[in-house]
Amino acid sequence: MVLVVATQAKGSVLIHQKMFESRLFFVDKLIDMGAQIILCDPHRAVVIGHDRNFQLRAGNMTSPDIRAGIALLIAAMSADGTSRIHNIEQIDRGYQNIDQRLNALGARITRI
């Protein structure tokens, strides 16, 4: 989740995930959305933020796991346009009624 927030922050951020090699494998989906991220190795990524002067583009993506899924949901909500996330069962496993809770805060999430 922090990785997505860093795309909108000012400056550069080094994300280091030392526990799980596959934890950063969703970064390519964010790059497809226009994020400037350099994947250094399976454990580290450098995110170049744009101080909210740049919006991610909407995308069509698949949630690989719970953590990546919620990060993709946050990215989709901050993106310009309509995004579609498949395999949302992954997100539902960790975040019960997340769509209803975020919609109550002003998000526009629709299940298809």
ROFIZA-260811 format. One record per atom (N, C-alpha, C): x, z, y. Coordinates in nm, 2 decimals, always signed. Atoms other than C-alpha are relative to their C-alpha. Layout:
BEGIN
+--------+--------+--------+
:     px :     pz :     py :
+--------+--------+--------+
:      X :      Z :      Y :
...
+--------+--------+--------+
REM end
This chain:
BEGIN
+--------+--------+--------+
:     px :     pz :     py :
+--------+--------+--------+
:  +0.08 :  +0.00 :  -0.12 :
:  +0.00 :  +0.00 :  +0.00 :
:  +0.09 :  +0.00 :  +0.13 :
:  -0.09 :  +0.00 :  -0.12 :
:  +0.28 :  +0.08 :  +0.24 :
:  +0.06 :  -0.13 :  +0.03 :
:  -0.06 :  +0.13 :  -0.02 :
:  +0.43 :  -0.26 :  +0.18 :
:  -0.10 :  -0.09 :  +0.08 :
:  +0.09 :  +0.08 :  -0.08 :
:  +0.11 :  -0.42 :  +0.32 :
:  -0.01 :  +0.04 :  +0.14 :
:  +0.00 :  -0.06 :  -0.13 :
:  +0.10 :  -0.19 :  +0.62 :
:  +0.13 :  -0.05 :  +0.08 :
:  -0.13 :  +0.04 :  -0.06 :
:  +0.47 :  -0.28 :  +0.69 :
:  -0.01 :  -0.14 :  +0.05 :
:  +0.01 :  +0.14 :  -0.05 :
:  +0.37 :  -0.65 :  +0.73 :
:  -0.06 :  -0.01 :  +0.14 :
:  +0.06 :  +0.00 :  -0.13 :
:  +0.18 :  -0.55 :  +1.04 :
:  +0.08 :  +0.09 :  +0.10 :
:  -0.08 :  -0.10 :  -0.09 :
:  +0.44 :  -0.29 :  +1.18 :
:  +0.10 :  -0.08 :  +0.08 :
:  -0.11 :  +0.06 :  -0.08 :
:  +0.71 :  -0.36 :  +1.43 :
:  +0.14 :  +0.03 :  -0.07 :
:  -0.13 :  -0.02 :  +0.06 :
:  +1.06 :  -0.41 :  +1.28 :
:  +0.00 :  -0.04 :  -0.15 :
:  -0.02 :  +0.03 :  +0.14 :
:  +1.19 :  -0.44 :  +0.92 :
:  +0.00 :  +0.14 :  -0.08 :
:  +0.01 :  -0.11 :  +0.09 :
:  +1.13 :  -0.20 :  +0.63 :
:  +0.06 :  -0.03 :  -0.13 :
:  -0.05 :  +0.01 :  +0.13 :
:  +1.32 :  -0.16 :  +0.31 :
:  -0.08 :  +0.09 :  -0.09 :
:  +0.08 :  -0.08 :  +0.10 :
:  +1.09 :  -0.06 :  +0.02 :
:  +0.08 :  +0.00 :  -0.12 :
:  -0.08 :  -0.02 :  +0.12 :
:  +1.27 :  +0.08 :  -0.28 :
:  -0.09 :  +0.07 :  -0.10 :
:  +0.09 :  -0.06 :  +0.11 :
:  +1.06 :  +0.14 :  -0.60 :
:  +0.09 :  +0.01 :  -0.12 :
:  -0.10 :  -0.02 :  +0.11 :
:  +1.31 :  +0.28 :  -0.85 :
:  -0.05 :  +0.03 :  -0.13 :
:  +0.06 :  -0.05 :  +0.13 :
:  +1.07 :  +0.39 :  -1.12 :
:  -0.04 :  -0.12 :  -0.09 :
:  +0.06 :  +0.10 :  +0.08 :
:  +0.90 :  +0.07 :  -1.24 :
:  +0.04 :  -0.14 :  +0.05 :
:  -0.04 :  +0.13 :  -0.05 :
:  +1.04 :  -0.28 :  -1.23 :
:  -0.11 :  -0.09 :  +0.04 :
:  +0.11 :  +0.09 :  -0.03 :
:  +0.71 :  -0.45 :  -1.23 :
:  -0.09 :  +0.04 :  +0.12 :
:  +0.08 :  -0.05 :  -0.11 :
:  +0.57 :  -0.25 :  -0.94 :
:  -0.01 :  -0.10 :  +0.12 :
:  -0.01 :  +0.09 :  -0.12 :
:  +0.67 :  -0.52 :  -0.68 :
:  -0.04 :  -0.14 :  -0.04 :
:  +0.02 :  +0.14 :  +0.04 :
:  +0.56 :  -0.82 :  -0.88 :
:  -0.12 :  -0.07 :  +0.07 :
:  +0.11 :  +0.06 :  -0.08 :
:  +0.25 :  -0.87 :  -0.65 :
:  +0.05 :  -0.05 :  +0.13 :
:  -0.05 :  +0.04 :  -0.13 :
:  +0.47 :  -0.94 :  -0.35 :
:  -0.01 :  -0.15 :  +0.02 :
:  +0.02 :  +0.15 :  -0.02 :
:  +0.45 :  -1.32 :  -0.42 :
:  -0.14 :  -0.03 :  +0.05 :
:  +0.14 :  +0.03 :  -0.05 :
:  +0.07 :  -1.30 :  -0.35 :
:  +0.00 :  +0.03 :  +0.15 :
:  -0.01 :  -0.03 :  -0.14 :
:  +0.15 :  -1.14 :  -0.01 :
:  +0.07 :  -0.11 :  +0.07 :
:  -0.07 :  +0.11 :  -0.06 :
:  +0.40 :  -1.41 :  +0.06 :
:  -0.09 :  -0.12 :  +0.02 :
:  +0.09 :  +0.11 :  +0.00 :
:  +0.14 :  -1.67 :  -0.02 :
:  -0.10 :  +0.02 :  +0.12 :
:  +0.09 :  -0.03 :  -0.11 :
:  -0.08 :  -1.49 :  +0.25 :
:  +0.07 :  -0.01 :  +0.13 :
:  -0.08 :  +0.01 :  -0.12 :
:  +0.20 :  -1.54 :  +0.50 :
:  +0.09 :  +0.11 :  +0.04 :
:  -0.09 :  -0.12 :  -0.02 :
:  +0.38 :  -1.21 :  +0.48 :
:  +0.15 :  -0.05 :  -0.01 :
:  -0.14 :  +0.03 :  +0.01 :
:  +0.75 :  -1.23 :  +0.54 :
:  +0.07 :  +0.12 :  -0.07 :
:  -0.06 :  -0.10 :  +0.09 :
:  +0.90 :  -1.04 :  +0.25 :
:  +0.11 :  -0.06 :  -0.08 :
:  -0.11 :  +0.05 :  +0.08 :
:  +1.23 :  -1.08 :  +0.08 :
:  +0.01 :  +0.10 :  -0.12 :
:  -0.01 :  -0.08 :  +0.12 :
:  +1.23 :  -0.96 :  -0.28 :
:  +0.15 :  +0.00 :  -0.04 :
:  -0.14 :  -0.01 :  +0.03 :
:  +1.59 :  -0.84 :  -0.33 :
:  +0.03 :  +0.00 :  -0.14 :
:  -0.02 :  -0.02 :  +0.14 :
:  +1.56 :  -0.74 :  -0.69 :
:  -0.13 :  +0.06 :  -0.05 :
:  +0.13 :  -0.05 :  +0.04 :
:  +1.28 :  -0.60 :  -0.91 :
:  -0.03 :  +0.14 :  +0.06 :
:  +0.02 :  -0.14 :  -0.05 :
:  +1.32 :  -0.26 :  -0.73 :
:  -0.01 :  +0.00 :  +0.15 :
:  -0.01 :  -0.01 :  -0.15 :
:  +1.37 :  -0.35 :  -0.36 :
:  -0.06 :  -0.13 :  +0.06 :
:  +0.05 :  +0.11 :  -0.08 :
:  +1.19 :  -0.56 :  -0.10 :
:  +0.02 :  +0.03 :  +0.14 :
:  -0.02 :  -0.02 :  -0.15 :
:  +1.26 :  -0.61 :  +0.27 :
:  -0.13 :  -0.07 :  +0.06 :
:  +0.12 :  +0.05 :  -0.07 :
:  +0.94 :  -0.65 :  +0.48 :
:  +0.03 :  -0.01 :  +0.15 :
:  -0.02 :  +0.03 :  -0.14 :
:  +0.97 :  -0.81 :  +0.82 :
:  -0.14 :  +0.01 :  +0.07 :
:  +0.13 :  -0.02 :  -0.07 :
:  +0.68 :  -0.68 :  +1.04 :
:  +0.00 :  -0.08 :  +0.13 :
:  +0.02 :  +0.08 :  -0.12 :
:  +0.53 :  -0.86 :  +1.33 :
:  -0.08 :  +0.07 :  +0.11 :
:  +0.06 :  -0.09 :  -0.10 :
:  +0.39 :  -0.57 :  +1.54 :
:  -0.14 :  -0.05 :  +0.03 :
:  +0.14 :  +0.04 :  -0.01 :
:  +0.03 :  -0.69 :  +1.47 :
:  -0.02 :  -0.13 :  +0.08 :
:  +0.02 :  +0.12 :  -0.07 :
:  +0.10 :  -1.02 :  +1.65 :
:  -0.02 :  -0.12 :  -0.10 :
:  +0.02 :  +0.10 :  +0.10 :
:  +0.05 :  -1.20 :  +1.32 :
:  -0.10 :  +0.05 :  -0.10 :
:  +0.10 :  -0.04 :  +0.10 :
:  -0.24 :  -1.19 :  +1.07 :
:  +0.03 :  -0.07 :  -0.13 :
:  -0.01 :  +0.07 :  +0.13 :
:  -0.22 :  -1.26 :  +0.70 :
:  -0.11 :  -0.10 :  -0.01 :
:  +0.10 :  +0.10 :  +0.03 :
:  -0.41 :  -1.56 :  +0.57 :
:  -0.08 :  +0.04 :  -0.12 :
:  +0.09 :  -0.03 :  +0.12 :
:  -0.70 :  -1.52 :  +0.33 :
:  +0.06 :  -0.07 :  -0.12 :
:  -0.06 :  +0.06 :  +0.12 :
:  -0.61 :  -1.59 :  -0.03 :
:  -0.09 :  +0.02 :  -0.12 :
:  +0.07 :  -0.01 :  +0.13 :
:  -0.74 :  -1.62 :  -0.38 :
:  +0.10 :  +0.06 :  -0.10 :
:  -0.10 :  -0.07 :  +0.08 :
:  -0.56 :  -1.36 :  -0.60 :
:  -0.06 :  +0.08 :  -0.11 :
:  +0.04 :  -0.08 :  +0.12 :
:  -0.58 :  -1.16 :  -0.92 :
:  +0.07 :  +0.14 :  +0.01 :
:  -0.06 :  -0.14 :  +0.00 :
:  -0.52 :  -0.78 :  -0.93 :
:  +0.07 :  +0.02 :  -0.14 :
:  -0.07 :  -0.02 :  +0.13 :
:  -0.25 :  -0.72 :  -1.19 :
:  -0.01 :  +0.15 :  -0.05 :
:  +0.01 :  -0.15 :  +0.04 :
:  -0.29 :  -0.33 :  -1.19 :
:  -0.06 :  +0.07 :  +0.11 :
:  +0.07 :  -0.08 :  -0.10 :
:  -0.44 :  -0.05 :  -1.00 :
:  +0.07 :  +0.01 :  +0.14 :
:  -0.07 :  -0.01 :  -0.13 :
:  -0.18 :  +0.00 :  -0.73 :
:  +0.01 :  -0.13 :  +0.07 :
:  -0.01 :  +0.13 :  -0.06 :
:  -0.12 :  -0.37 :  -0.67 :
:  -0.14 :  -0.04 :  +0.05 :
:  +0.14 :  +0.04 :  -0.04 :
:  -0.50 :  -0.42 :  -0.66 :
:  -0.04 :  +0.06 :  +0.13 :
:  +0.04 :  -0.06 :  -0.13 :
:  -0.56 :  -0.17 :  -0.38 :
:  +0.09 :  -0.06 :  +0.11 :
:  -0.08 :  +0.06 :  -0.10 :
:  -0.27 :  -0.32 :  -0.19 :
:  -0.05 :  -0.14 :  +0.04 :
:  +0.06 :  +0.14 :  -0.03 :
:  -0.42 :  -0.67 :  -0.22 :
:  -0.13 :  +0.01 :  +0.07 :
:  +0.12 :  -0.02 :  -0.07 :
:  -0.75 :  -0.53 :  -0.11 :
:  +0.02 :  +0.03 :  +0.15 :
:  -0.04 :  -0.04 :  -0.14 :
:  -0.59 :  -0.38 :  +0.20 :
:  +0.05 :  -0.13 :  +0.07 :
:  -0.05 :  +0.13 :  -0.06 :
:  -0.41 :  -0.72 :  +0.26 :
:  -0.12 :  -0.09 :  +0.03 :
:  +0.12 :  +0.09 :  -0.02 :
:  -0.74 :  -0.91 :  +0.22 :
:  -0.08 :  +0.05 :  +0.12 :
:  +0.08 :  -0.05 :  -0.11 :
:  -0.92 :  -0.68 :  +0.47 :
:  +0.07 :  -0.03 :  +0.13 :
:  -0.07 :  +0.03 :  -0.13 :
:  -0.64 :  -0.74 :  +0.73 :
:  +0.02 :  -0.15 :  +0.02 :
:  -0.02 :  +0.14 :  -0.01 :
:  -0.63 :  -1.11 :  +0.66 :
:  -0.11 :  -0.07 :  +0.09 :
:  +0.09 :  +0.08 :  -0.07 :
:  -0.79 :  -1.38 :  +0.87 :
:  -0.07 :  -0.09 :  -0.10 :
:  +0.08 :  +0.08 :  +0.09 :
:  -1.07 :  -1.54 :  +0.67 :
:  -0.05 :  +0.08 :  -0.12 :
:  +0.06 :  -0.06 :  +0.11 :
:  -1.24 :  -1.47 :  +0.34 :
:  +0.10 :  -0.01 :  -0.12 :
:  -0.08 :  +0.00 :  +0.12 :
:  -1.03 :  -1.36 :  +0.04 :
:  -0.08 :  +0.03 :  -0.12 :
:  +0.07 :  -0.03 :  +0.13 :
:  -1.13 :  -1.34 :  -0.32 :
:  +0.10 :  +0.06 :  -0.10 :
:  -0.08 :  -0.07 :  +0.09 :
:  -0.98 :  -1.09 :  -0.56 :
:  -0.06 :  +0.00 :  -0.14 :
:  +0.05 :  +0.00 :  +0.14 :
:  -1.02 :  -1.14 :  -0.94 :
:  +0.05 :  +0.12 :  -0.07 :
:  -0.05 :  -0.12 :  +0.08 :
:  -0.98 :  -0.87 :  -1.21 :
:  -0.02 :  +0.13 :  +0.08 :
:  +0.01 :  -0.12 :  -0.08 :
:  -1.12 :  -0.61 :  -0.98 :
:  -0.03 :  +0.13 :  -0.09 :
:  +0.01 :  -0.11 :  +0.09 :
:  -1.18 :  -0.39 :  -1.29 :
:  +0.12 :  +0.10 :  +0.01 :
:  -0.12 :  -0.08 :  -0.02 :
:  -0.82 :  -0.28 :  -1.23 :
:  -0.02 :  +0.10 :  +0.12 :
:  +0.02 :  -0.08 :  -0.12 :
:  -0.91 :  -0.15 :  -0.88 :
:  -0.11 :  +0.11 :  -0.03 :
:  +0.10 :  -0.09 :  +0.03 :
:  -1.23 :  +0.01 :  -1.01 :
:  +0.04 :  +0.12 :  -0.08 :
:  -0.05 :  -0.11 :  +0.08 :
:  -1.04 :  +0.22 :  -1.26 :
:  +0.06 :  +0.11 :  +0.08 :
:  -0.06 :  -0.10 :  -0.08 :
:  -0.86 :  +0.40 :  -0.99 :
:  -0.07 :  +0.04 :  +0.13 :
:  +0.07 :  -0.03 :  -0.13 :
:  -1.09 :  +0.39 :  -0.69 :
:  -0.15 :  -0.03 :  -0.02 :
:  +0.15 :  +0.01 :  +0.03 :
:  -1.46 :  +0.45 :  -0.78 :
:  -0.07 :  -0.03 :  +0.13 :
:  +0.08 :  +0.04 :  -0.11 :
:  -1.70 :  +0.28 :  -0.55 :
:  +0.07 :  -0.03 :  +0.13 :
:  -0.09 :  +0.03 :  -0.11 :
:  -1.42 :  +0.16 :  -0.32 :
:  -0.07 :  -0.09 :  +0.10 :
:  +0.07 :  +0.10 :  -0.08 :
:  -1.63 :  -0.13 :  -0.19 :
:  -0.10 :  +0.07 :  +0.09 :
:  +0.11 :  -0.07 :  -0.08 :
:  -1.92 :  +0.10 :  -0.08 :
:  +0.07 :  +0.09 :  +0.10 :
:  -0.07 :  -0.09 :  -0.10 :
:  -1.68 :  +0.35 :  +0.08 :
:  +0.06 :  -0.07 :  +0.12 :
:  -0.06 :  +0.08 :  -0.10 :
:  -1.49 :  +0.09 :  +0.27 :
:  -0.11 :  -0.07 :  +0.09 :
:  +0.11 :  +0.06 :  -0.08 :
:  -1.81 :  -0.09 :  +0.38 :
:  -0.07 :  +0.10 :  +0.09 :
:  +0.06 :  -0.11 :  -0.09 :
:  -1.94 :  +0.24 :  +0.52 :
:  +0.09 :  +0.02 :  +0.12 :
:  -0.09 :  -0.01 :  -0.11 :
:  -1.63 :  +0.23 :  +0.74 :
:  +0.01 :  -0.12 :  +0.08 :
:  +0.00 :  +0.12 :  -0.08 :
:  -1.70 :  -0.12 :  +0.86 :
:  +0.06 :  -0.12 :  -0.07 :
:  -0.05 :  +0.11 :  +0.07 :
:  -1.54 :  -0.34 :  +0.60 :
:  -0.11 :  -0.09 :  -0.05 :
:  +0.10 :  +0.10 :  +0.06 :
:  -1.72 :  -0.65 :  +0.46 :
:  +0.04 :  -0.04 :  -0.13 :
:  -0.04 :  +0.03 :  +0.14 :
:  -1.67 :  -0.64 :  +0.09 :
:  -0.12 :  -0.03 :  -0.08 :
:  +0.12 :  +0.04 :  +0.08 :
:  -1.91 :  -0.83 :  -0.14 :
:  +0.05 :  -0.03 :  -0.14 :
:  -0.03 :  +0.03 :  +0.14 :
:  -1.90 :  -0.83 :  -0.52 :
:  -0.08 :  -0.12 :  -0.04 :
:  +0.06 :  +0.12 :  +0.05 :
:  -1.97 :  -1.16 :  -0.68 :
:  -0.01 :  +0.00 :  -0.15 :
+--------+--------+--------+
REM end
